[in-house]
Amino acid sequence: MPHSIIWSLVLALHLISIIMWVGGGAYAAVILRPSLNLLDQTQRNSVHLQTMARFFKGLTHAIPTALITGWLLVLHEGGFSNAPWTTNIMQLLGIIMALLFVRMYMGSYQKLRRAIRPQASGFDSVRKQVLVIVALGILAVLSACLGHPFM
């Protein structure tokens, strides 16, 4: 189909959403969480809960945006029947990542948020779940690279 500025903007929105989702998760789990050990437990819990609240609020917008723009791009390129297998892998991984996020947000995060004294094990549980989502996101990016080689 013909190229237009609209589809370039849809792709940009898709990529920005993915960057926030996967990159933000990697930052939170690999850089921020270990750095919080420098604070005492009360400060660490407060900073961690505030950070998660802001990040997860952003993800409640980024995840649907990533999924919807991804599906729009597939439809623009000829539909799901013409999509390469790598696109289907990306779609599967994106849906799994979204479901894992919902599970984490509704489960582990809500328990931490409502706890009078959040325990370190709860934060570790969220961190492990975020790392799984990040790993799946990296696989999705690798799938995108395999499906669209540059010449």
ChimeraX commands (.cxc) that place a marker at each C-alpha (Angstrom):
marker #1 position 0.00,0.00,0.00 radius 0.5
marker #1 position 1.17,3.56,-0.53 radius 0.5
marker #1 position 3.28,5.23,2.10 radius 0.5
marker #1 position 1.85,8.21,3.94 radius 0.5
marker #1 position 2.72,10.38,6.88 radius 0.5
marker #1 position -0.19,8.85,8.84 radius 0.5
marker #1 position 1.34,5.36,8.71 radius 0.5
marker #1 position 4.73,6.76,9.67 radius 0.5
marker #1 position 3.10,8.35,12.72 radius 0.5
marker #1 position 1.31,5.09,13.58 radius 0.5
marker #1 position 4.65,3.27,13.40 radius 0.5
marker #1 position 6.31,5.96,15.54 radius 0.5
marker #1 position 3.54,5.70,18.14 radius 0.5
marker #1 position 3.94,1.91,18.11 radius 0.5
marker #1 position 7.70,2.14,18.64 radius 0.5
marker #1 position 7.40,4.76,21.39 radius 0.5
marker #1 position 4.93,2.54,23.23 radius 0.5
marker #1 position 7.22,-0.48,22.94 radius 0.5
marker #1 position 10.22,1.56,24.10 radius 0.5
marker #1 position 8.31,2.73,27.17 radius 0.5
marker #1 position 7.04,-0.79,27.91 radius 0.5
marker #1 position 10.22,-2.81,27.44 radius 0.5
marker #1 position 12.80,-0.10,28.11 radius 0.5
marker #1 position 10.97,1.19,31.17 radius 0.5
marker #1 position 10.70,-2.33,32.55 radius 0.5
marker #1 position 14.39,-2.97,31.97 radius 0.5
marker #1 position 15.30,0.28,33.70 radius 0.5
marker #1 position 13.03,-0.40,36.66 radius 0.5
marker #1 position 14.17,-3.99,37.21 radius 0.5
marker #1 position 17.86,-3.79,36.35 radius 0.5
marker #1 position 18.88,-0.26,37.40 radius 0.5
marker #1 position 16.35,1.30,39.76 radius 0.5
marker #1 position 15.50,-1.65,42.01 radius 0.5
marker #1 position 19.11,-2.53,42.96 radius 0.5
marker #1 position 19.91,1.17,43.49 radius 0.5
marker #1 position 17.12,1.49,46.04 radius 0.5
marker #1 position 19.12,-0.71,48.41 radius 0.5
marker #1 position 21.09,2.43,49.30 radius 0.5
marker #1 position 18.01,3.79,51.12 radius 0.5
marker #1 position 16.59,2.64,54.43 radius 0.5
marker #1 position 13.60,0.30,54.16 radius 0.5
marker #1 position 10.89,2.93,54.72 radius 0.5
marker #1 position 12.32,5.27,52.09 radius 0.5
marker #1 position 13.02,2.38,49.71 radius 0.5
marker #1 position 9.41,1.15,49.93 radius 0.5
marker #1 position 8.03,4.65,49.45 radius 0.5
marker #1 position 10.20,5.42,46.42 radius 0.5
marker #1 position 9.54,2.01,44.93 radius 0.5
marker #1 position 5.76,2.24,45.34 radius 0.5
marker #1 position 5.65,5.78,43.90 radius 0.5
marker #1 position 7.82,4.74,40.96 radius 0.5
marker #1 position 5.69,1.68,40.23 radius 0.5
marker #1 position 2.49,3.74,40.46 radius 0.5
marker #1 position 3.75,6.20,37.84 radius 0.5
marker #1 position 5.26,3.53,35.59 radius 0.5
marker #1 position 2.21,1.26,35.70 radius 0.5
marker #1 position -0.10,4.21,35.03 radius 0.5
marker #1 position 1.95,4.97,31.92 radius 0.5
marker #1 position 1.79,1.33,30.88 radius 0.5
marker #1 position -2.00,1.29,31.11 radius 0.5
marker #1 position -1.82,3.67,28.13 radius 0.5
marker #1 position 1.29,2.33,26.37 radius 0.5
marker #1 position 0.22,-1.33,26.24 radius 0.5
marker #1 position -3.15,-0.83,24.49 radius 0.5
marker #1 position -1.50,1.73,22.20 radius 0.5
marker #1 position 1.23,-0.77,21.25 radius 0.5
marker #1 position -1.27,-3.54,20.56 radius 0.5
marker #1 position -3.70,-1.39,18.59 radius 0.5
marker #1 position -1.04,0.34,16.48 radius 0.5
marker #1 position 0.59,-3.04,15.82 radius 0.5
marker #1 position -2.68,-4.47,14.54 radius 0.5
marker #1 position -3.30,-1.35,12.44 radius 0.5
marker #1 position 0.14,-1.74,10.85 radius 0.5
marker #1 position -0.56,-5.40,10.05 radius 0.5
marker #1 position -3.88,-4.47,8.45 radius 0.5
marker #1 position -2.17,-1.70,6.49 radius 0.5
marker #1 position 0.42,-4.15,5.14 radius 0.5
marker #1 position -2.21,-6.52,3.75 radius 0.5
marker #1 position -3.84,-8.16,6.73 radius 0.5
marker #1 position -3.12,-11.05,9.03 radius 0.5
marker #1 position -3.25,-13.66,6.28 radius 0.5
marker #1 position -0.33,-11.97,4.49 radius 0.5
marker #1 position 1.71,-11.32,7.64 radius 0.5
marker #1 position 5.05,-13.14,7.95 radius 0.5
marker #1 position 5.48,-15.67,10.75 radius 0.5
marker #1 position 7.67,-13.21,12.62 radius 0.5
marker #1 position 4.75,-10.77,12.85 radius 0.5
marker #1 position 2.61,-13.52,14.35 radius 0.5
marker #1 position 5.38,-14.23,16.89 radius 0.5
marker #1 position 5.48,-10.52,17.79 radius 0.5
marker #1 position 1.70,-10.48,18.19 radius 0.5
marker #1 position 1.73,-13.60,20.38 radius 0.5
marker #1 position 4.52,-12.24,22.58 radius 0.5
marker #1 position 2.77,-8.87,22.88 radius 0.5
marker #1 position -0.47,-10.49,24.00 radius 0.5
marker #1 position 1.37,-12.69,26.51 radius 0.5
marker #1 position 3.24,-9.63,27.83 radius 0.5
marker #1 position -0.03,-7.71,28.18 radius 0.5
marker #1 position -1.67,-10.58,30.06 radius 0.5
marker #1 position 1.34,-10.91,32.36 radius 0.5
marker #1 position 1.18,-7.18,33.06 radius 0.5
marker #1 position -2.52,-7.38,33.94 radius 0.5
marker #1 position -1.80,-10.35,36.24 radius 0.5
marker #1 position 1.05,-8.49,37.93 radius 0.5
marker #1 position -0.88,-5.22,38.21 radius 0.5
marker #1 position -4.01,-6.83,39.63 radius 0.5
marker #1 position -2.13,-9.24,41.87 radius 0.5
marker #1 position 1.33,-8.54,43.24 radius 0.5
marker #1 position 1.25,-4.78,42.80 radius 0.5
marker #1 position -2.16,-4.35,44.43 radius 0.5
marker #1 position -1.02,-6.43,47.43 radius 0.5
marker #1 position 2.04,-4.20,47.81 radius 0.5
marker #1 position 0.06,-1.02,47.38 radius 0.5
marker #1 position -2.48,-2.00,50.02 radius 0.5
marker #1 position -0.01,-3.40,52.54 radius 0.5
marker #1 position 0.61,-1.42,55.71 radius 0.5
marker #1 position 4.24,-2.59,55.70 radius 0.5
marker #1 position 5.16,-3.89,52.24 radius 0.5
marker #1 position 7.65,-6.74,52.37 radius 0.5
marker #1 position 10.77,-7.05,50.24 radius 0.5
marker #1 position 9.51,-10.38,48.90 radius 0.5
marker #1 position 6.58,-8.56,47.28 radius 0.5
marker #1 position 8.89,-6.14,45.51 radius 0.5
marker #1 position 11.09,-9.04,44.41 radius 0.5
marker #1 position 8.02,-10.80,42.98 radius 0.5
marker #1 position 7.13,-7.73,40.92 radius 0.5
marker #1 position 10.75,-7.39,39.77 radius 0.5
marker #1 position 10.85,-11.02,38.58 radius 0.5
marker #1 position 7.59,-10.59,36.71 radius 0.5
marker #1 position 8.86,-7.40,35.07 radius 0.5
marker #1 position 12.05,-9.22,34.03 radius 0.5
marker #1 position 9.96,-11.94,32.35 radius 0.5
marker #1 position 8.01,-9.26,30.47 radius 0.5
marker #1 position 11.27,-7.55,29.44 radius 0.5
marker #1 position 12.72,-10.87,28.20 radius 0.5
marker #1 position 9.60,-11.50,26.11 radius 0.5
marker #1 position 9.82,-7.93,24.79 radius 0.5
marker #1 position 13.41,-8.50,23.71 radius 0.5
marker #1 position 12.31,-11.67,21.91 radius 0.5
marker #1 position 9.57,-9.65,20.18 radius 0.5
marker #1 position 12.12,-7.06,19.05 radius 0.5
marker #1 position 14.38,-9.83,17.75 radius 0.5
marker #1 position 11.41,-11.26,15.89 radius 0.5
marker #1 position 10.79,-7.85,14.32 radius 0.5
marker #1 position 14.41,-7.73,13.17 radius 0.5
marker #1 position 14.20,-11.23,11.66 radius 0.5
marker #1 position 11.01,-10.38,9.79 radius 0.5
marker #1 position 12.21,-7.13,8.27 radius 0.5
marker #1 position 15.82,-7.45,7.11 radius 0.5
marker #1 position 17.54,-4.33,5.85 radius 0.5
marker #1 position 19.43,-4.40,2.57 radius 0.5
marker link #1:1,2 radius 0.2
marker link #1:2,3 radius 0.2
marker link #1:3,4 radius 0.2
marker link #1:4,5 radius 0.2
marker link #1:5,6 radius 0.2
marker link #1:6,7 radius 0.2
marker link #1:7,8 radius 0.2
marker link #1:8,9 radius 0.2
marker link #1:9,10 radius 0.2
marker link #1:10,11 radius 0.2
marker link #1:11,12 radius 0.2
marker link #1:12,13 radius 0.2
marker link #1:13,14 radius 0.2
marker link #1:14,15 radius 0.2
marker link #1:15,16 radius 0.2
marker link #1:16,17 radius 0.2
marker link #1:17,18 radius 0.2
marker link #1:18,19 radius 0.2
marker link #1:19,20 radius 0.2
marker link #1:20,21 radius 0.2
marker link #1:21,22 radius 0.2
marker link #1:22,23 radius 0.2
marker link #1:23,24 radius 0.2
marker link #1:24,25 radius 0.2
marker link #1:25,26 radius 0.2
marker link #1:26,27 radius 0.2
marker link #1:27,28 radius 0.2
marker link #1:28,29 radius 0.2
marker link #1:29,30 radius 0.2
marker link #1:30,31 radius 0.2
marker link #1:31,32 radius 0.2
marker link #1:32,33 radius 0.2
marker link #1:33,34 radius 0.2
marker link #1:34,35 radius 0.2
marker link #1:35,36 radius 0.2
marker link #1:36,37 radius 0.2
marker link #1:37,38 radius 0.2
marker link #1:38,39 radius 0.2
marker link #1:39,40 radius 0.2
marker link #1:40,41 radius 0.2
marker link #1:41,42 radius 0.2
marker link #1:42,43 radius 0.2
marker link #1:43,44 radius 0.2
marker link #1:44,45 radius 0.2
marker link #1:45,46 radius 0.2
marker link #1:46,47 radius 0.2
marker link #1:47,48 radius 0.2
marker link #1:48,49 radius 0.2
marker link #1:49,50 radius 0.2
marker link #1:50,51 radius 0.2
marker link #1:51,52 radius 0.2
marker link #1:52,53 radius 0.2
marker link #1:53,54 radius 0.2
marker link #1:54,55 radius 0.2
marker link #1:55,56 radius 0.2
marker link #1:56,57 radius 0.2
marker link #1:57,58 radius 0.2
marker link #1:58,59 radius 0.2
marker link #1:59,60 radius 0.2
marker link #1:60,61 radius 0.2
marker link #1:61,62 radius 0.2
marker link #1:62,63 radius 0.2
marker link #1:63,64 radius 0.2
marker link #1:64,65 radius 0.2
marker link #1:65,66 radius 0.2
marker link #1:66,67 radius 0.2
marker link #1:67,68 radius 0.2
marker link #1:68,69 radius 0.2
marker link #1:69,70 radius 0.2
marker link #1:70,71 radius 0.2
marker link #1:71,72 radius 0.2
marker link #1:72,73 radius 0.2
marker link #1:73,74 radius 0.2
marker link #1:74,75 radius 0.2
marker link #1:75,76 radius 0.2
marker link #1:76,77 radius 0.2
marker link #1:77,78 radius 0.2
marker link #1:78,79 radius 0.2
marker link #1:79,80 radius 0.2
marker link #1:80,81 radius 0.2
marker link #1:81,82 radius 0.2
marker link #1:82,83 radius 0.2
marker link #1:83,84 radius 0.2
marker link #1:84,85 radius 0.2
marker link #1:85,86 radius 0.2
marker link #1:86,87 radius 0.2
marker link #1:87,88 radius 0.2
marker link #1:88,89 radius 0.2
marker link #1:89,90 radius 0.2
marker link #1:90,91 radius 0.2
marker link #1:91,92 radius 0.2
marker link #1:92,93 radius 0.2
marker link #1:93,94 radius 0.2
marker link #1:94,95 radius 0.2
marker link #1:95,96 radius 0.2
marker link #1:96,97 radius 0.2
marker link #1:97,98 radius 0.2
marker link #1:98,99 radius 0.2
marker link #1:99,100 radius 0.2
marker link #1:100,101 radius 0.2
marker link #1:101,102 radius 0.2
marker link #1:102,103 radius 0.2
marker link #1:103,104 radius 0.2
marker link #1:104,105 radius 0.2
marker link #1:105,106 radius 0.2
marker link #1:106,107 radius 0.2
marker link #1:107,108 radius 0.2
marker link #1:108,109 radius 0.2
marker link #1:109,110 radius 0.2
marker link #1:110,111 radius 0.2
marker link #1:111,112 radius 0.2
marker link #1:112,113 radius 0.2
marker link #1:113,114 radius 0.2
marker link #1:114,115 radius 0.2
marker link #1:115,116 radius 0.2
marker link #1:116,117 radius 0.2
marker link #1:117,118 radius 0.2
marker link #1:118,119 radius 0.2
marker link #1:119,120 radius 0.2
marker link #1:120,121 radius 0.2
marker link #1:121,122 radius 0.2
marker link #1:122,123 radius 0.2
marker link #1:123,124 radius 0.2
marker link #1:124,125 radius 0.2
marker link #1:125,126 radius 0.2
marker link #1:126,127 radius 0.2
marker link #1:127,128 radius 0.2
marker link #1:128,129 radius 0.2
marker link #1:129,130 radius 0.2
marker link #1:130,131 radius 0.2
marker link #1:131,132 radius 0.2
marker link #1:132,133 radius 0.2
marker link #1:133,134 radius 0.2
marker link #1:134,135 radius 0.2
marker link #1:135,136 radius 0.2
marker link #1:136,137 radius 0.2
marker link #1:137,138 radius 0.2
marker link #1:138,139 radius 0.2
marker link #1:139,140 radius 0.2
marker link #1:140,141 radius 0.2
marker link #1:141,142 radius 0.2
marker link #1:142,143 radius 0.2
marker link #1:143,144 radius 0.2
marker link #1:144,145 radius 0.2
marker link #1:145,146 radius 0.2
marker link #1:146,147 radius 0.2
marker link #1:147,148 radius 0.2
marker link #1:148,149 radius 0.2
marker link #1:149,150 radius 0.2
marker link #1:150,151 radius 0.2
view
